[in-house]
Each structure stands twice: as structure tokens, then as C-alpha cells.
């Protein structure tokens, strides 16, 4: 294979090339080119590792097999001295403590600040437990493998370093299509409640943003794409990246290089259509996972072939913490009643005990929850806007509406940590799992209304500062 040599702040490195796209000889000449490098490192856990995604399953025993490997993928970018690192993980999610730890390790190695490092989890429900975010971890019902967490840190730093070392001049192309994969899991029952069932007329974020980085020969260096849909297609005790992994494998084959990087969108209230064609969700099969991956890959390829526009690069990054208000927390008497009620779920009773422990230590229960908003601009009109939480489709649509008519936006959830489900204000009246599951994340009460207005004001601040 031919080899290109490129310099971007950190020295000269070799990059292997294989032709995929045709580009005119002078396409890069005369432009202030961006540099981009991609790396992929395996993070499959050992057999027996505690899994993360289905509470009853995860408490039984660890994983029994490997259906397909898990990876961390890294995209390093450099332009006019500005740098950014975008990392995607075949994992359920990180807690804030995990994200801070791994950002610190990357920062020590690459001299990057937290705002320059975006960590997005695909939210596969067939991966290993990481950190102490979800109910059964927070409440002593499950423990992450500390050796795996150390190994994961090594893999993360390795991927980040290799991505930077492989940086080469690129052009930037972006566009957006539509995906048919997400189906709302919030079905109204006609009596004022929400059922956990497929609701094909429900709200979904079917936006399919795509961003392609091509080198001077027109070859794919990295393909970013995002779908807003839970990768909870299948259960069981085998490790799998679910449909995002299947889609990336197909796209890598199509592009002739390992270069695909999936980012989970605002899919907190959506599941894959392949298991929701009836009146109830059914347990998926490996054939369903493959079909879901094929649906996404085909839709990405259609977008690549139909609607990409060259984007002038411009890297900017911004990271801010929003204080989202909570509804009033229950008092001690209410907490005592919940903790002693044998009819309550074990997790709910443990949650009540934890809240009382805080009160006994003369702490006050939270009135607000801190949620990160992370923006990384890649080029003029091209940006990633990410929330720290299980953001629902309505919030993704809200972000898209804020940037309406401004090229391509990636609305993301599951980024830089995990505080709780982030429902819309309307959902707070409707109820449903996304509203009532606050206790599983250790929060003392549900969110209060007004999250959309807070996000809008934060986006305005971000826009006035760095992110166009």
C-alpha cells in the first residue's frame, strides 16, 4: 500500500492508505487543511465479568461468551492549533467519575482539556459493568471489575494516542438522512398512563447525521454517524455491541477500511423496530441484531451517496454544567414508609435508605441535578451537541430545532457521564419509565419542568462563545 507522511504539531507519522473515493488532484491544495486520525482498540472483557444493562440478569452471574468483540474508537482532529478527540465506546454508559478519570488519563497523555475530549457510549445492554452509576451498583447490588476498569483505561489512552499519531490531512464532508430503526416505547393506554410497548405513532428522533473525513486520495479516514435508538435488541449472557457494532462492520466493509465510529443519539425512549413489529416488544435474536445493523448501514450508505456537502473545517469546543431543578424530595416520614414497605421493589427501598442516610449525616437532599452540555464544532455549520444523560427523542428534536437550517447537527446523549433519564417537560405529566426511574440513578426526586428552556439558554451561551 502507498504511505503518506504528515505533520500536525506532534511530528511525522506513517499512515496506510487504500482507495475508496476519487478526488481531484488539487482538492486539498490551497486549503487550510484539517488533520484527522482514527484508531480502534479492543475492549472485550474476560468471561465471567459482570454485565450491565438488565438488572435481573446482571445480578445472576457474569458473561458466558463473546458473540462479537467490543471496541473503543477514537477520532483525533487538529486544525489551526485547535484539537478535539471524539471517542465512541461499545459500553452501556459511564458515570461522571469514570468519565473524569478517563479524561484525566487522556489529558495527561495528550495534553488535552476535558472540553476537548468527548466520550460517548453506544448504550449496548450486552457489555460489562463500568463504574457505579446504575441502581444495583450504587446500592451494593453489583460491583464493577476493577481490573477491567484499569485495562479499559489503558485501552482508552492507547486509542487516543494512536489516533493522534495517525493524523493526516483530510477534507470534511457532512449531511443528514433519516433512519427507520427507532420506535417509541411510550404507548399511551388511553387512561392517562404510559405503557412500555411499541408506539409507532410516537415521537422519535429519526435524524441520521453523517460526517465523513477523506484523505488526499479520497479514501475514508473516519465516518461519524449517529442513530437515536436503544441497543437493547437482545439479552442473554453473551457480550455484544448490538446493532451499532453490526452496522459499523458493514460500513467498514463498504468503505474498505476500519473507520466507522457510531455515536449514540437521543434514544432514551426508543427501541429497535425489528423487535417492535407486534403489540409488545419481543425478545430479540442475533438475526434481529444483524437486521437492525443492516438497516442502519444501508441508510448511512444512502446518505453518503446522496447528500454530503464539503464543509470548511473549524474546530471549537465548549463544556458547561447545567443545574436542572428537581421536584420537591419526599420528607423523612415518606422515605421511612418506602424503606419499610415490602411491596416496593428492592431497589426503591434501598434508594429510600440511602436518602435517609444523607439526612442522618445532616446533608440536604439535592434540589438540582448537574448535567453536562458538551459542544464540539467540527466545521462551519457542523457540530456535536451532547447531553450527560439518557436524553429522550424530544430533546434531540429540540436541539435540532435550535440549529434549524444550519448544516448538520449531531444531537447526542450518553456522553461524559450519566446523571439520569432526561425526559421532556410534557413527559413529566404523562409519567412512564423515563420519568419514574429517577431513583435508579440515586436522585431524590424527578426532574421539574423547564429542561428545554435551560438547554436553550445554555446553547445560546455556547453559541455566543464558541459553538456556531
N, C-alpha and C positions, 0 to 999 in steps of 0.2 A: 504493500500500500504506500502511496505517497505520504510524506510527512511535512507538516507546516511548523514553522517556528515563529513564536510571537512573544512580545514583551509587554507586560502590563504591570508596572510598579514593582513586581516581585521577581523579575528575572526571566530567563529564557527556558521554555519547556517544549517538549515534543508532543504533538497531537496526531493521532492516527485519523485518517480521513477515508470515507467511502462515499462515492457519488450517489445522490438521491435526487437533487433538483438541478435544473440547468439555470445558470445565471450568467448574464453578460459579463465580459472580462472587466469592464470598467465600473461595475455596480458599486464596488466599495471605494473606488478611487475618488479622491476629493471630498470624502465624507469624514466626519469626526466619528470614527467607528467605536462601537461598544465592544468590550471583550466579555466573553461568556465561556464558562467551563462547567461540565456536568460530570457527576460521579455517582456510583451506585454501589452500596456495601450491604452485604447480607447481615440480617439481624434475627434470624430464626432462632428461637430459644431451644434449649435441650428438652428432651422428652421428660415429662413429669413436672414441668414448670406450670404454676398456677395460671389459669386462663382468666380472661377479662371480657365481660360483655353480657353474660347471663348469670344472674346471682345464684340461682339454684344449682346450675351446672357447675359453676366455678368453685362452689364450696364442697363438691363431692371429691374430686381429685384432679390432678394435673393433666396436661395434654398427653395423648396416647400415640399420636402420629403426626406426620407432616404431609399435608396434601400438596401445598406449594409453599415455597420459601417466602419469607418476609424480608423487606429491604428498607433502608433509608436512602433517599435520593437527594442529591444536593445540586443546586444551580448557583454558581458564583457569577456575579456581574460587576463590571467596573466600567465607569465612563466619566471622563473629566475629573478623575480623582475621587469620585463618589463610588462607594461599594455597597453591595447588598448580597445577602445569602438567603436563598429560599430553600427550605428543606421539607420534604414530604415523607411521612412515616406510615408503614403498614402496621399501625397500632390503633387501639381504641381511642385513647387520648392521654395527655399529660396533665398532672396537676401543676399549679403555678410553681410549687417548689421544684418539681422536676425540670420544668422549662427554664427556670432561673439557673439551676445547676448546670444544665447542658449549654445554655447560652454563655455562662461564665467560662466553661471549658473551651468553647469555640473562641470566645473573645480573647482568652489567654494565648491561644494558638495563632489566631489570625489578626489580632488587634482590631476587632470589630466591637461596636457597642450594641446593646440589646435592640435598639431601634433598627439596626441594620440586619438583624437576624430574625427571620420569620420561620416558626416551627409549626407545621400543620399536620395533624393526624388524620388518616383516612377514615377512622372510626370503624375499622373491621371488628366484628364481635368474636372473631376466632384467633385472637392474638394473645400474648402474655400480659399478665398484670404488671403495670408500671406505676410506682408511687402509691399514694394513699388518698386518692381522690374520691372514689365512689363509696357507697354506703358500707359494704361489707369489709372494706379496707379501713375506712375511718373508724368504724365501730368494732374493730377487732375480729371481724369475721373472715378475714383473708389477709395474707401477707405477700407482698412482692418479693421476688427473689433478689436479694441484694447483690449477689454475684452477677446476675443478669443485668441489673442496673449499671454495674461497673463496666461490664462488657459492652453495653449499649453506649455508654459514654465514649469508650474507645472507638467504636464504630462511627459514631456521630462526628467526632473530631477527624477521624480518617477521611470520611466522605467530604467534609468541608475542606480539608487540606488538599485532597486530590482534585476537587472541583476547581479550586483556585490555581493549582499547578497546571491544569489543562486549559486555562483560559486562552481563547483565540478570538480574532476579530470576527464579528458577526453583523448581520443585518437583522432587523427586528420586524416581525410581521404579526398582525393580530386581527381577530374578527370574532364573531359570535354566531352560534346557531341555536337550535332548540333540541332538547332531549325529551324522549318519551318515557324514560325509565321511572321518574318519581311518580308515586301515587300518594295522596294524602292518607294518613292513618287516623284522621279525626272525622268520624262519621256521626252526624247528628242523629239522635234517636227519636226526634220529633216531640220529645217531652222536656226539652231544655238541658239535656245531658249529652255528653260526647262518648261514643263507643270507640274502642280500639278495633277498627275494621277498615277495609279499603273504602275510600270515598273518592271515586273517580271524578266527581264534580268539585272536589275540594281544591283549596289553594295549594299550588306547588310553585317552586321556583324552577321553571324549565329552561332557564337561561344556560347556555353552553358556551362559555368563553374559551377561546383558544389563542395561544401565543406561541409562535414558532421562531426559534433562533437558527439562522443559517450562516454557515461559514462562506469564505470567498469562492468556494466551488459550488455553492448552493446546497451543500449537504446539511442535514439536520444535526444540530448540536444539542438542542433541547426542545421538547414540546411540552408546554404547560397547558393543562386543561382542567376543568372543574365541573363536577356534577353535584347537585344538591339532593342527596338521597342516602339513607342509611345503608351501609354494607352489613346488613343483618339478614342476608339471604338464607344462611344456613347455620345450623348449630352443631352439636357434637363435640368430640374431643380431638379433632384434627386441626392443626394450625393452618390458617389460610388467610390470604389478603382479600378474599371475597372478590366481588366483581371489579373493583379498581385494579387489582393485580391481573385479572384476566384481560381487561381492556388494555392495560399497558403492554402486556405481552404481544397482543395483536397489533398494536400501533408500532411497537418496536420492529416487528416483522415487516410491516408495511413500509416503514421508513428506512429499513436496512441498517439500523443502529440501535443500541440501547440508549435511549434518550428521552423516554416519556416520563413525565412527572405529574401525577394526579394530586389535586388539591381538593379537599372536601369543602363543599359549599355550605349553604344554609339549609341543610336537610334534616333538621331536628324533628320534623313532623312528617317525614316521607319515608316510604319503603319502596322496594323494587317492584315494578309492575308484574314481573314474572311470577311472583308468589301471591299476587293480589287480584287474580282474574275472576275469582268467585266472590261469594258474600263474606268470607272470612279469609284472613291470612292463613296460608298453609305452610307447613314446614318445607323448606326448600331442599333441593338436591344439588349435587355437583353439576348436573346438566343445567339446572336453573342458573347457577353461578356463571357457567360458561355462556349461557344465552344472554344474561344481563351484560356481561363483558362485551359480547359481540354487538349488542345493541349500541352501547356507548361508543365502541371503537368505530362502528360504521357511521355514526352520527358525527364523530370528530373528523373522520376522513372526508365526509361530505362538506363539512365546514372548511377544511383545509383546501379543498378543490374549488370551492365556490366563492368564498367571501373574505379572504385575507387581504389586508392593506398594509403596505410598508409604513412603519412608524418611526419617526425620528426619535432616537434614544434620549432619555433624560432621567437619571436616577435621583430620586429623593426618598427619604424615609421619615416617618413620624410615629411615635408611640406615646399614647396617653392613657391615663386611667380614668374611667368614668365612675361616678358614685351613683349607682342605681338604687332608688329608695325601695325599701321593703314595707309590706303591710305591717301593722302592729303585731308584735310577737305575743304568744299566749303567756299568761301570768303563771306564777308558781303552782297555783291550785290546778290549773288546766294541765300543766305539764305532769303533775303528780298523778292526775286521773289517767292520762295517756299511758304513763310508765307502768301503772298497775293494772291496766286493762288487758286481760289475757286474750281478748278478741282482736286486739290490734296486732298488726304484723310485728315480728321481732325487731325489724329494722326501725320501725316507728317508735317502739318502746325504748330501744337503745338511744334513739335520737333525743327523746324526751329526757332521759337520764343525763345525757351529755349537756343539754341546755341547763338542767338543774345544777350540774357540777360547776358550770360557769357562774351561776348565781351564787352558789356557796363560796366561791372564791372572790366574791364581791366584784365580779365583772358584770358589765351590762351586755345584753344581747344586741346583736347587730341591728342597726336601723337602716343600713345601706350595704350593698354588696359591691366590692370593687371589681370592675370588669375592664379589661384592656381593649383598646381600639388601636389596631395596628394598620398603618397605611404605607405601602411601598409603591412609588410611581416608577414605572419602567421606561415610559416614553411619553410623548405629548398625547394626552388623552387616554393613556393606558395605565391602569393601576390595580393593585390588590388592596381590598379593604376587608380586614379580618377582625372578628369578634372572639373574645375569650369565653366561649360557652357553647352550648348546644342551641345555636340560633335556628329559629324556625323560618319557613319559606317566606312568610310575610315580612320579616326583617330584611331578608335578601332583596325582596322586591322594593322595599323602602330605600335601601342603599342604591339600587339601580335607578330608582326614580330621582334621587338626588343628583345623579350624574347623567341624567337623560340627555341623549344626543351628543355625548362626549366620548366618542370612540368606544373602547372596550373596558368594562369593569368586571373584576372577579370578586363577588361578594362571598366571603368565607366565614365559617365558624371553626370550632375545634382548634384554635390557634393560640399558642403561647401559654396554655393553661386551660383550666376547666372549672368555672365557678358554679354553674347550674344550667338548667334549661332556661332559654331566653325566649319566652312567648311574646306575642303581640299584646297590646292593651285589650283588644277585643276578646282574646282568648281568656283573659282573667275572669270575665263574666261567664264564659262558656264552660270553663273547667276543662277536664281531661288531664291525661298523664303529664303533659308538658307543664301544666300549672301546679298540680298537686304533688309532684315529685321533689319539691324543694328540699324536703327533709333528708332525702337520699344523698344530697350534696352537703349536708350539715348546716344548711341555712335555717334560721329560726322562724321564717315566715315566707310566704310567696312574695314575688315582686309586686310593687304597686304600679298603677297605670302611669303612662307617660314615658315609656322607654324610647318610643320613636322620636319624641321631641328632644330628648337628651342626646340620642345618636345624631340627630340633625345638627344640633348646636356644636357637637364635637367635630362633625365633618366640616362645618363651616370654619371652625378654628383651624382644623388641619388644612383646609383649602387656602385659608388666608396665610398660613405659614409656608407649607412646602408642597402639599399634595394637590395637584391641579385636577 
